Each structure stands twice: as structure tokens, then as C-alpha cells.
Amino acid sequence: MQAIRFVIEDVRFAERDVTLRLPFRFGSTTVQACPQAYARVRIRLENGATAHGCAAEMMIPKWFDKDPRLTQDQNIEQLREALAMARDAYLSDPAPDTAWGHFARHYSGILATAQSRGLPPLAAAYGPAVLDRALFDAVCHGLRLGFAQAMSANAAGMRTEGTGLADDLREFDLAAFLAAHPSSLSGRRIAARHTVGLADALVERPAAAPQDGLPCTLTQTLARYGHRYFKLKLAGDAAADVARLADIAGVLGDAMHLVTLDGNEQYRDADHLTEFFEAFERHAGLASLRSRLAFIEQPMARARTLDSDVGALGRRIPLLIDESDATLDAFPRARAMGYTGVSSKSCKGFYKSVLNAARCALWSRETGRAYFLSGEDLTMQAGLGIQQDLALVGWLGLRHVERNGHHYVNGMAASPEPEQAAFLQGFPQLYERSDGAVRLSISDGEIDLSDLDCPGFATGAAAGHVSWDAMRPAD
């Protein structure tokens, strides 16, 4: 397929406040509320037709920039600035281009502008990440294709040669790589990897827990959703982390099929991390969990990760970068330090996920060592955000993906009832109505992706029922 070229005619942003039903503690931060950003765009194709697209992403504070001098509100302002920077850059050049072309020609400029304003690259990437999804949604609608069909046909026009981006892949046949992926998500199911946060109750229901009918403890969560895949947060204290993991393992028992650990940048250095891992290996009560451990995610601060050799430990347990994956060249740099994994996270950009998946395929073939991509979460919410992220990881062929937004937030309760009803009608396998709201449906620990074979970037007709007028304009 010839990738279509288009002009970006309009970009608008809005916000909807989201209150968490349970406090979410990761690293040294606890989040209880934040906005969700929405983007909507209008493009004009070269044949004169117009198409519309949209996207949504949570504005989680203290993840994109963990500078302790900044408040959570200041972190959210950074993300608003990133959105504005992306909009201004993309609208500044009226020349038609492909979806990938619009991203590629503004990527370096946005990073340079962000640096001049003191905005870290991970926060700066948030703007293009949201805008690129909305633009590709418009492309898919313009072509009357679903996401999987459009990606396999390279409707975005992705290429590395001549762009100055991802030069390590300039000899790689990216079009063939895309074409090898499925053009349909029908019948596809993916396991939801449940997050156990640092403040999460395991067995005893907290006195302040909400009376909303939803799980508030790990035992209740297992009973309701049937999870078999788990992501466990670490605090950076080796002894305390090992003790907490032993408590969690006692609750999970035979439910464990696969476990990942998330350091959230809390370990000081490679020696500190090795101290934890050796204590973890010695603990008799962790033998079952240890046998199911797939990898450790982002154990050290992002500023140190790409300059610290973790090769020795990486040969004992796979290590993955997440917050350190701020730029398109981060994964190759992390590979040189001993990391073999990288996260796919919609807030960092879906093009980056695709390029990193290509690297995993290439490096694994060249070296015989397993390089891998893992689907991670940023408290994705039911609606546009979770649909687009699930379509991406489903098309990439991942077997499991971290999902925590359904646990910490009461489904689509913040959305007007007509919007909830429209999404339930449009995606009857993906959602259910229970406990007073429409929410993600998880059965036997799995999510059915069949509904995502719909026009657009997994948005379908339900996107037309998003209650834009009920949101706060953010233009």
C-alpha cells in the first residue's frame, strides 16, 4: 500500500479529571488524582477529503520527571507544555506528508525546544506520542481500515533511511517486518498482568477502602479477575522488598504463572541491585516466585542507567528499561550496558514501540540472545486510551500486558452515561457494565481484543460519542 500523505488542519486538546478509587504508590510517589488528556485532529488528504482522529492519555505526575523539587501539579503542567509544543511544531509546516513523515521531520526539533525550556526528553515525548496516535487514527478512518490492517500495510509510511532516526535499522527491512504481523486482532486474547503497588493491601481490607463493590485487596482481585500474570513494585530497600515479596508470594500461591518486578528507579546502583537480587535468591519462601520471574524493570535512576554496566546481573536475570527509554536511541545504548528488554508504553509513542520491536527481532536473530519488548501501563483508562494501547500490543504479538487502570480507577464512572453506553455498545467484548459503571472486562485473567478490529486506531464509531463538551478545553 502507498502510504497516504496529508496536511494537518486542526489540533485541539481537552482534559477530564480522573480520581483514583485507591491510592497508587510507585517508587516514592503516591498518586490519588490527575487529568486525562484528549486530542482530536482534522487532516486533509491529497484527494481533498478530510478525516478526523482522536486519542487519550493519562497525565500521571512524578513519572515523566521525578525531580523532587517539582510538585505533582508542576509535572502535569510539563505535560501540557509538551502537548502544546507538539501541536505548534506539527502545525508550523503546512507541507503534506505521511503520518510517520510528520513525526520524523519534527522529532529532533521538539527535543531541542524542550531542552531549551528545561523539559526532560521523556516529558517532551508525551506530546508527539498523543498527537501521533490521533493522526494515525485519522489516517485509518480516511482509509477505512483498522489499526492492524493499516500497520501491516505500512499506511503510516514508516522508514528509517534518510530520516536520521534509528540509523541502526537503516539496513533493516522495516516494511517486511510490518507485513509479517497479523492484519486482524479477531479472536486474539491477551493476559492482563496485574500491578501490585507499594501501598496495596494484600489480604485485610483497609478501613478507608471505598464501598464500590470493586476489589480492594490482592485476594479480592484474584477472586474477581482470575489473574495469573503479575507486576510487583519494589521500593529500593533490599530487605523490605524481599519481605514484601514473600508476603505477596504467600497470597498468590498457585495463581502465579509469570511475575515481573518493577524497581521504578529506586535502586542506587548495580551493586545495590545485586544486593537485592542475591537476598531474593537466598530467601526460601521465594523459590516459587523466583522460578516464574521474567525480568526486572527499570531498577536504577534514568540518569545513571545508560552509563552503568549491569551485564553481570543481566546474565542472571533479564533487565528492562522503561523510564530510561526517553529517546529513539535509548534502547541501543541500554543494550551496550547489559539490558535486553524495553517497554512498550503508549505515552512514549507507538512508533518507538514498533522500532524497538524491530530491534528485538534483529538483535535476537543476529546474536541468538533473547531481546524482548514488554507491554507496560500508565494507568490507562477505559475508552480511547486503553483501546489504542491494547491494539498496539496485540498487533505486536505480546502475550501479556500490564494493566492497572481498571484497578485504581472506577471504570468510566467519570464519563457521562451516554458516552459509557456508546463504548459498551461499540465494544461489547472489551467492556462490561458492573457495579454502576462501564469498565474493562477481564475474564480468567485475559482481555478479548476482537472488538479492536474496527475502523480507525481502535476507536471505531464510539469515538464520535466522546463527550468533548463535558471536558475542560486545554487549547
C-alpha positions as CSV (number, residue, x, y, z in Angstrom):
1,M,0.0,0.0,0.0
2,Q,1.1,3.5,-0.8
3,A,1.2,5.5,2.4
4,I,-1.2,8.4,2.2
5,R,0.0,12.0,2.6
6,F,-2.0,14.7,4.3
7,V,-2.0,18.2,5.7
8,I,-2.8,18.7,9.4
9,E,-5.6,21.3,9.5
10,D,-6.6,21.4,13.2
11,V,-5.4,20.1,16.6
12,R,-7.3,20.5,19.8
13,F,-6.8,19.3,23.3
14,A,-9.1,18.8,26.3
15,E,-8.9,17.3,29.8
16,R,-11.0,15.2,32.0
17,D,-10.2,14.9,35.7
18,V,-9.8,11.3,37.0
19,T,-9.9,10.5,40.7
20,L,-8.4,7.2,41.8
21,R,-10.5,4.9,43.9
22,L,-7.3,3.6,45.6
23,P,-4.1,5.5,46.1
24,F,-1.4,4.2,43.7
25,R,2.1,4.2,45.2
26,F,5.0,3.6,42.9
27,G,8.6,4.4,43.8
28,S,8.5,7.3,46.3
29,T,5.2,8.8,44.8
30,T,1.6,8.3,45.6
31,V,-1.0,9.4,43.1
32,Q,-4.7,10.0,44.0
33,A,-5.9,12.1,41.1
34,C,-4.8,13.6,37.8
35,P,-6.2,14.7,34.5
36,Q,-6.6,12.6,31.4
37,A,-5.6,14.5,28.2
38,Y,-7.6,14.1,25.0
39,A,-6.6,15.1,21.5
40,R,-8.7,15.5,18.4
41,V,-7.4,16.3,14.9
42,R,-8.6,17.0,11.4
43,I,-6.5,16.2,8.4
44,R,-6.9,16.8,4.7
45,L,-5.8,14.1,2.3
46,E,-4.3,14.9,-1.1
47,N,-7.6,14.0,-2.8
48,G,-9.3,16.7,-0.9
49,A,-11.2,14.5,1.6
50,T,-11.0,15.2,5.3
51,A,-10.7,12.8,8.2
52,H,-10.8,13.1,11.9
53,G,-8.9,11.3,14.7
54,C,-8.6,11.3,18.4
55,A,-6.5,9.9,21.3
56,A,-6.3,10.0,25.1
57,E,-3.6,9.5,27.7
58,M,-3.3,9.9,31.4
59,M,-1.2,12.8,32.7
60,I,0.4,10.8,35.5
61,P,2.7,13.0,37.7
62,K,6.1,12.0,39.0
63,W,6.8,9.5,36.3
64,F,8.0,11.6,33.3
65,D,10.1,13.8,35.6
66,K,10.9,12.7,39.2
67,D,12.7,15.9,40.2
68,P,11.7,16.2,43.9
69,R,11.7,20.0,43.6
70,L,8.6,19.8,41.4
71,T,5.1,19.3,42.7
72,Q,2.6,17.0,41.0
73,D,0.8,20.0,39.6
74,Q,4.0,21.2,38.0
75,N,4.6,17.8,36.5
76,I,1.2,18.0,34.9
77,E,2.0,21.5,33.6
78,Q,5.1,20.0,31.9
79,L,2.8,17.6,30.0
80,R,0.5,20.4,28.9
81,E,3.6,22.2,27.6
82,A,4.7,19.1,25.8
83,L,1.3,18.8,24.1
84,A,1.4,22.5,23.1
85,M,5.0,22.1,21.7
86,A,3.9,19.1,19.6
87,R,0.8,20.9,18.3
88,D,2.8,24.1,17.4
89,A,5.5,22.1,15.7
90,Y,3.2,19.9,13.6
91,L,1.0,22.9,12.5
92,S,4.1,25.0,11.7
93,D,4.8,23.2,8.4
94,P,1.8,23.0,6.0
95,A,3.5,20.7,3.6
96,P,1.7,17.3,3.1
97,D,3.4,14.2,4.5
98,T,2.7,10.7,5.7
99,A,1.9,10.1,9.4
100,W,5.4,8.9,10.0
101,G,6.8,11.8,8.0
102,H,5.1,14.4,10.2
103,F,6.6,12.7,13.2
104,A,10.1,12.3,11.7
105,R,10.6,15.8,10.5
106,H,9.6,17.3,13.9
107,Y,11.2,14.8,16.3
108,S,14.6,16.4,16.7
109,G,13.2,20.0,16.7
110,I,10.8,19.2,19.5
111,L,13.6,17.6,21.6
112,A,15.8,20.7,21.0
113,T,13.0,23.1,22.0
114,A,12.2,21.0,25.1
115,Q,15.9,21.1,26.1
116,S,16.0,24.9,25.8
117,R,12.9,25.1,28.1
118,G,14.3,22.7,30.7
119,L,11.8,20.0,29.8
120,P,13.3,16.4,30.0
121,P,13.0,14.3,26.9
122,L,10.7,11.7,28.4
123,A,8.2,14.5,29.2
124,A,8.7,16.1,25.8
125,A,7.9,12.8,24.0
126,Y,4.4,12.8,25.6
127,G,3.2,15.5,23.2
128,P,4.0,13.7,19.9
129,A,3.0,10.4,21.5
130,V,-0.6,11.6,22.0
131,L,-0.7,13.6,18.7
132,D,0.7,10.8,16.6
133,R,-2.0,8.4,17.8
134,A,-4.7,10.9,16.9
135,L,-3.2,11.5,13.5
136,F,-2.9,7.8,12.7
137,D,-6.5,7.3,13.9
138,A,-7.5,9.9,11.2
139,V,-5.4,8.1,8.6
140,C,-7.1,4.8,9.4
141,H,-10.5,6.3,9.2
142,G,-9.6,8.0,5.9
143,L,-8.6,4.6,4.5
144,R,-11.5,2.8,6.2
145,L,-9.0,0.4,7.8
146,G,-8.5,-1.0,11.2
147,F,-5.2,-0.5,13.1
148,A,-3.8,-3.9,12.4
149,Q,-4.6,-3.7,8.7
150,A,-3.1,-0.3,8.4
151,M,0.1,-1.1,10.3
152,S,0.8,-4.4,8.4
153,A,0.3,-2.4,5.2
154,N,2.6,0.4,6.5
155,A,-0.1,3.0,5.9
156,A,2.0,5.3,8.2
157,G,4.9,5.3,5.7
158,M,7.4,4.2,8.3
159,R,11.1,4.1,7.1
160,T,14.4,4.8,8.7
161,E,16.6,5.6,5.7
162,G,17.1,9.3,5.0
163,T,15.4,10.4,8.3
164,G,18.4,10.5,10.6
165,L,16.3,8.5,13.1
166,A,17.1,4.9,14.2
167,D,20.1,4.7,12.0
168,D,20.9,1.3,13.5
169,L,17.9,0.0,11.5
170,R,18.8,1.6,8.2
171,E,19.6,-1.8,6.6
172,F,16.6,-3.5,8.2
173,D,13.6,-4.3,6.0
174,L,11.0,-2.5,8.1
175,A,8.2,-2.9,5.6
176,A,8.7,-6.7,5.6
177,F,8.8,-6.7,9.4
178,L,5.4,-4.8,9.5
179,A,3.9,-7.0,6.9
180,A,4.8,-10.1,8.9
181,H,2.4,-9.0,11.7
182,P,-1.3,-10.0,11.7
183,S,-3.7,-7.8,9.8
184,S,-6.5,-8.7,12.2
185,L,-7.0,-8.9,16.0
186,S,-10.2,-11.0,15.7
187,G,-10.1,-13.9,18.3
188,R,-6.9,-12.5,19.9
189,R,-6.8,-12.5,23.7
190,I,-4.0,-11.1,25.9
191,A,-3.3,-11.7,29.6
192,A,-3.7,-8.7,31.9
193,R,-0.6,-8.5,34.1
194,H,-1.9,-7.2,37.4
195,T,0.1,-4.5,39.2
196,V,0.6,-4.8,43.0
197,G,1.6,-1.3,44.1
198,L,3.6,-0.5,47.2
199,A,0.5,0.7,49.1
200,D,-1.8,-2.1,48.0
201,A,-3.4,-4.2,50.7
202,L,-2.8,-7.9,50.3
203,V,-5.4,-9.7,52.5
204,E,-7.0,-7.3,55.0
205,R,-9.4,-4.7,53.6
206,P,-8.3,-1.2,54.6
207,A,-10.7,0.7,56.9
208,A,-10.7,3.6,54.4
209,A,-11.3,1.4,51.3
210,P,-14.2,2.5,49.0
211,Q,-17.5,0.7,49.2
212,D,-17.9,0.4,45.5
213,G,-18.1,-3.3,45.1
214,L,-14.7,-3.5,43.4
215,P,-11.6,-5.3,44.8
216,C,-9.5,-3.5,47.4
217,T,-7.1,-6.3,48.3
218,L,-5.0,-8.7,46.3
219,T,-7.1,-11.7,47.4
220,Q,-10.2,-9.9,46.2
221,T,-8.6,-9.1,42.9
222,L,-7.6,-12.7,42.3
223,A,-11.1,-13.8,43.0
224,R,-12.7,-11.3,40.7
225,Y,-10.4,-11.3,37.7
226,G,-8.5,-14.6,37.8
227,H,-5.1,-13.1,37.1
228,R,-2.1,-15.3,36.5
229,Y,0.4,-12.6,35.5
230,F,1.7,-10.1,38.0
231,K,3.9,-7.0,38.2
232,L,5.2,-6.3,41.7
233,K,6.6,-2.9,42.7
234,L,9.9,-2.5,44.6
235,A,10.8,0.3,47.0
236,G,14.6,0.2,46.8
237,D,15.2,-1.3,50.2
238,A,16.6,-4.7,49.7
239,A,15.4,-6.3,53.0
240,A,12.0,-4.6,52.9
241,D,11.4,-5.6,49.3
242,V,12.3,-9.2,49.9
243,A,10.0,-9.4,52.9
244,R,7.1,-7.8,50.9
245,L,7.6,-10.2,48.0
246,A,7.5,-13.1,50.4
247,D,4.2,-11.8,51.7
248,I,2.8,-11.4,48.2
249,A,4.1,-14.9,47.1
250,G,2.2,-16.3,50.1
251,V,-1.0,-14.8,48.8
252,L,-0.5,-15.6,45.1
253,G,0.4,-19.3,45.7
254,D,-0.5,-21.4,42.7
255,A,-2.1,-18.4,40.9
256,M,1.4,-17.3,39.7
257,H,2.2,-18.1,36.0
258,L,4.6,-15.2,35.4
259,V,5.9,-12.4,37.5
260,T,7.9,-9.2,36.8
261,L,9.5,-6.8,39.3
262,D,9.5,-3.0,38.8
263,G,12.2,-1.0,40.5
264,N,10.8,2.4,39.4
265,E,14.4,3.8,39.6
266,Q,14.7,3.1,43.3
267,Y,18.0,1.2,43.5
268,R,21.1,3.3,43.8
269,D,23.4,1.4,41.5
270,A,24.3,-2.0,40.1
271,D,25.8,-3.2,43.4
272,H,22.7,-2.2,45.4
273,L,20.5,-4.0,42.9
274,T,22.8,-7.1,43.1
275,E,22.5,-7.0,46.9
276,F,18.7,-7.2,46.5
277,F,18.8,-9.9,43.9
278,E,21.1,-12.1,46.0
279,A,18.9,-11.7,49.0
280,F,15.9,-12.5,46.8
281,E,17.6,-15.7,45.6
282,R,18.5,-16.8,49.1
283,H,15.0,-16.4,50.6
284,A,13.5,-19.9,50.9
285,G,9.9,-18.6,50.7
286,L,10.5,-17.1,47.3
287,A,11.5,-20.2,45.3
288,S,8.2,-20.4,43.5
289,L,8.1,-16.7,42.6
290,R,11.8,-16.8,41.6
291,S,11.1,-19.7,39.1
292,R,8.4,-17.5,37.4
293,L,10.3,-14.2,37.4
294,A,10.6,-12.9,33.8
295,F,12.6,-9.7,34.3
296,I,13.3,-6.7,36.5
297,E,12.1,-3.4,35.1
298,Q,14.0,0.0,35.4
299,P,15.8,-0.8,38.7
300,M,18.0,2.3,38.7
301,A,17.6,6.1,38.1
302,R,17.3,7.0,34.5
303,A,20.3,9.4,34.8
304,R,22.5,6.5,35.7
305,T,21.0,3.6,33.7
306,L,22.6,4.3,30.3
307,D,26.1,4.7,31.8
308,S,26.2,1.8,34.3
309,D,27.2,-1.7,33.2
310,V,24.8,-4.3,34.5
311,G,26.0,-7.0,32.2
312,A,26.9,-9.4,35.1
313,L,23.5,-9.3,36.7
314,G,21.8,-9.1,33.3
315,R,23.2,-12.6,32.5
316,R,21.5,-13.9,35.6
317,I,18.1,-12.2,35.1
318,P,16.9,-10.1,32.1
319,L,16.8,-6.4,32.8
320,L,14.4,-4.0,31.1
321,I,14.4,-0.2,30.7
322,D,11.3,1.9,31.0
323,E,11.8,5.5,32.2
324,S,15.3,5.4,30.6
325,D,13.7,4.9,27.2
326,A,13.3,8.6,26.6
327,T,14.7,8.9,23.1
328,L,14.8,6.7,20.0
329,D,18.4,5.8,20.6
330,A,17.9,4.8,24.3
331,F,17.5,1.1,23.7
332,P,20.7,0.6,21.7
333,R,22.5,2.5,24.4
334,A,20.9,0.3,27.2
335,R,21.8,-2.8,25.2
336,A,25.5,-1.8,25.5
337,M,25.1,-1.7,29.3
338,G,23.6,-5.2,29.5
339,Y,19.9,-4.6,29.2
340,T,17.9,-6.9,26.9
341,G,14.4,-5.6,27.3
342,V,12.5,-2.4,26.7
343,S,8.9,-1.4,27.5
344,S,6.1,-0.6,25.0
345,K,4.2,2.3,26.6
346,S,1.8,4.4,24.6
347,C,2.8,7.6,26.5
348,K,6.3,7.3,24.9
349,G,5.0,6.9,21.4
350,F,3.7,4.0,19.4
351,Y,6.4,4.5,16.7
352,K,9.1,3.9,19.3
353,S,7.4,0.6,20.3
354,V,7.5,-0.5,16.7
355,L,11.1,0.4,16.2
356,N,12.1,-1.3,19.4
357,A,10.2,-4.4,18.4
358,A,12.2,-4.4,15.2
359,R,15.4,-4.1,17.1
360,C,14.5,-7.1,19.3
361,A,13.8,-9.2,16.2
362,L,17.1,-8.1,14.5
363,W,19.3,-8.5,17.6
364,S,17.8,-11.8,18.7
365,R,18.4,-13.2,15.2
366,E,22.0,-11.8,15.0
367,T,23.1,-12.9,18.5
368,G,21.0,-15.8,19.5
369,R,20.2,-14.0,22.7
370,A,16.6,-13.1,23.6
371,Y,15.9,-9.4,23.3
372,F,12.3,-8.5,24.2
373,L,9.6,-5.9,24.3
374,S,7.1,-5.9,27.2
375,G,3.8,-4.1,27.4
376,E,3.6,-1.7,30.3
377,D,1.0,0.6,31.7
378,L,0.5,4.2,32.8
379,T,-2.9,3.7,34.5
380,M,-4.6,3.5,31.1
381,Q,-8.3,4.3,31.2
382,A,-11.3,2.6,29.6
383,G,-12.1,4.3,26.4
384,L,-9.7,5.7,23.7
385,G,-6.5,5.3,25.7
386,I,-6.8,1.6,26.6
387,Q,-8.2,0.7,23.2
388,Q,-5.3,2.1,21.3
389,D,-2.7,0.6,23.7
390,L,-4.3,-2.8,23.5
391,A,-4.5,-2.7,19.7
392,L,-0.7,-1.9,19.6
393,V,0.4,-4.6,22.0
394,G,-2.0,-7.1,20.4
395,W,-0.7,-6.3,16.9
396,L,2.9,-6.6,18.2
397,G,2.1,-10.1,19.3
398,L,2.7,-9.7,23.1
399,R,1.3,-12.5,25.3
400,H,0.6,-10.2,28.3
401,V,0.4,-6.6,29.2
402,E,0.5,-4.7,32.5
403,R,-3.0,-3.3,33.2
404,N,-3.7,-1.3,36.3
405,G,-6.1,1.5,35.4
406,H,-9.2,-0.7,35.9
407,H,-8.0,-1.4,39.5
408,Y,-7.1,2.1,40.7
409,V,-10.0,3.9,38.9
410,N,-13.7,3.0,38.8
411,G,-14.0,2.3,35.1
412,M,-15.7,5.0,33.0
413,A,-17.6,6.5,36.0
414,A,-16.1,9.9,35.3
415,S,-17.7,9.9,31.8
416,P,-21.3,10.9,31.1
417,E,-23.7,8.0,30.8
418,P,-24.3,8.4,27.1
419,E,-20.6,8.1,26.4
420,Q,-20.3,5.0,28.6
421,A,-23.2,3.4,26.8
422,A,-21.8,4.2,23.4
423,F,-18.5,2.5,24.2
424,L,-20.2,-0.5,25.7
425,Q,-22.4,-0.9,22.5
426,G,-19.4,-0.4,20.2
427,F,-17.1,-2.8,22.1
428,P,-19.2,-5.4,23.8
429,Q,-16.4,-7.9,24.3
430,L,-13.9,-5.4,25.6
431,Y,-16.2,-3.8,28.2
432,E,-18.9,-4.8,30.7
433,R,-21.3,-2.9,32.9
434,S,-20.9,-3.8,36.5
435,D,-21.0,-2.0,39.9
436,G,-22.6,1.0,38.4
437,A,-20.2,1.8,35.5
438,V,-18.9,0.6,32.2
439,R,-15.4,-0.9,32.7
440,L,-12.8,-3.2,31.1
441,S,-13.8,-6.8,31.0
442,I,-11.2,-9.3,32.3
443,S,-12.2,-12.9,32.4
444,D,-9.8,-15.7,33.6
445,G,-7.1,-13.1,33.7
446,E,-7.5,-12.2,30.0
447,I,-8.8,-9.4,27.7
448,D,-10.6,-10.1,24.4
449,L,-9.2,-7.9,21.7
450,S,-11.7,-8.9,19.0
451,D,-13.6,-5.6,19.2
452,L,-10.5,-3.7,18.2
453,D,-10.8,-4.8,14.6
454,C,-12.8,-1.7,13.9
455,P,-12.2,1.4,11.7
456,G,-9.6,3.8,13.0
457,F,-6.8,3.3,15.5
458,A,-9.1,1.1,17.6
459,T,-11.6,3.9,18.0
460,G,-14.5,2.8,15.8
461,A,-17.7,4.8,15.8
462,A,-17.7,5.2,19.6
463,A,-15.1,7.9,19.2
464,G,-17.9,10.1,17.9
465,H,-19.7,9.8,21.2
466,V,-16.8,11.2,23.3
467,S,-18.4,14.0,25.4
468,W,-16.0,16.8,24.3
469,D,-18.4,19.5,25.6
470,A,-18.2,18.0,29.1
471,M,-14.4,18.3,29.2
472,R,-12.2,21.2,30.1
473,P,-10.7,22.8,26.9
474,A,-6.9,22.8,27.0
475,D,-6.1,24.7,23.8
